[in-house]
């Protein structure tokens, strides 16, 4: 195992063992969210977590806005009703898998390696997104409740809320979005910790840890491409919607919007420890695309998405029969906008990318939210940075932009400060983390679970100090 800057025991401590067991159970619950209302089945894990946290002093509420899509809110009341409140938020749903691409059962929750060694790994869908954090938060929360009721009677000024939420992987329609809007009094807080952070850049200049303080906007669109029906045996000159849809996809794939290079981008590039010339070109809007192509393979896609509005055509539907020329084809596009862009900007991008084809297209908004951010400063930032330094004393901790969407955006809309956090072992660098994220053979090492479980406890101990 790589050097972490701290001395670790050879065996797994009690809290880490509890996190391992809970993570395994949550993976095995198979709360797979395919985007349909009847998927997810998060009720399984919501009730599992309620039972795990059913200890003296904790208040529980289960909310089910859609059948089977249950979220849990557990609360450890503070001593001062006017003190800031902290929410530990983890989602319980996971994305679908392609089992043939896995070396092990994606829902087996297997512990691979020496069960007493921190290098052992838990395999399964959700191991890094984000059941590792959801389980470690639950274990830390239960420990805080135990000491509040124990001999020391240690309680904190502010309420601590544990929020195990459904439907994050499909935009929060059956989870955080509706609950924060309709049940805000149950979730009202000042600070939120959620996914994801603690990834490391390692360079000659040292280790840099990323904390998510901002995320890109969400601009999912359905592009309905129109044509005219006809007989498939006479295609010459036909107005085939599928052929036009293919051209739509091609143009979107080739579209290159202007770069948006802000202070978060500059900090990210500085952390990479790159040669001076490459560093300079990555900060130049006119040169950045060519410079991104020279980055290590594991960083290129993330670097592009952090600096550009992105377009990914991911779903297509159309046609009724092999011998019928289709008159309607739907293309669903995952659009992620850089900070500052609006609905009008998305339409401008589509017009620029598709040109004359826009006359044949109807645009439908599937989901939309603008980019959000929290300032990198204040009590929660200081507590998180100092707590990360417990494990990595020499590391630089910097704010970063996440390219995907998280439920943090709904809390930011309510004025809460929300960060994506966590703490990974030295064996998982930035590139390796993203290869496992939504990928085959998703897994997390026990050492990362230990570091993250302790991180939540350290943050709480510092926050109201």
Order of alpha helices (4+ residues) and beta strands (2+ residues): alpha-alpha-beta-beta-beta-beta-beta-alpha-beta-alpha-alpha-beta-beta-beta-beta-beta-alpha-alpha-alpha-alpha-alpha-beta-beta-beta-alpha-beta-beta-alpha-beta-alpha-beta-alpha-beta-alpha
